[in-house]
Amino acid sequence: MSREYRKMTCIRPMPMVVAALFLLAISHQTQAKSPQTHTGAMVLAISWQPAFCERAKRRPECRSQRKGRFDTHHFSLHGLWPQPASRSYCGVSESVVETDKRRRWRDLPALGLSREMQRALWQMMPGAQSFLHRHEWIKHGTCYSDSPERYFHDSVALLEAINASSVRDLFADNIGRRLTNAQIRNAFDEAFGRGAGLRVRVSCRRDGRREIIDEITIGLSGVIGDEPSMTRLIAASRPTKRGCPAGIVDPVGYQ
């Protein structure tokens, strides 16, 4: 469990600090309403966590993964990436960039996220246990908004839309089975309108004799807002290469 999360979940309100906590809550609400400064092309990257954990067994989020946990049958958040890919580390000091590139994510600055957002990321972004959220903010989020709260608010809202759709149902209903690229793209068409699948790329990796699906990237463009329309955001982006032709939906545990 990260130090940030322990701090947020162990707060005991006392009379002397009630006013301070109230002001802090207002501050976080203000951050969440901070504007989205990048409204052009973006990529939403979502992971199938059991497949990721096949090659990252020592990560805390993988050591703690158990059957029935949210990330074993829902997509997890990897990141929201303003495009082009060269658009990164906006306004970040060279020393912080160097720390990030050395993958010393624990040493990156804390983000000051609200308690509610920390809880959401703990469930929907298991990599936060390895400080992935700090890396994603430093590299990509700084080019999206001035506020980490806004960046992750919008990222989580997009992920929730995917997890509430027939795309997630397709994966959850086929754990341990093979899905084709066409099936996945068709599910996006069904969920988010004709042509949505053309904006989706499927990533697979070898695991012994198996080819497993580990990530999906979705093209987006436009203002996300508090109640994002995935149909509109996907339709505004450009088609992309399809990625791998087929792969297995990996079950929890090491195969």
Buried (B, 14 or more C-beta within 10 A) or exposed (E): EBEBBEEBEEEEEEEEEEEEEEEBEEEBEEBBEBEBBBBEBBBBBBBBBBBBBBEBEEBBBBEEBEEEBBBBBBBBBBBBBBBEEEBBBBEBEEEBBEBBEEEEBEEBEEBBBBBBBBBBBBBBBBBBBBBBBBBBBBBBBBBBBBBBBBBBBBBBBBBBBBBEBBBBBBBBEEBEEBBEBEBBBBBBBBBBBEBBBBBBBBBBBEBEEBBBBBBBBBBBBBBBEEEBBBBBBBBBBEEBEBBBEBBBBBBBEEB
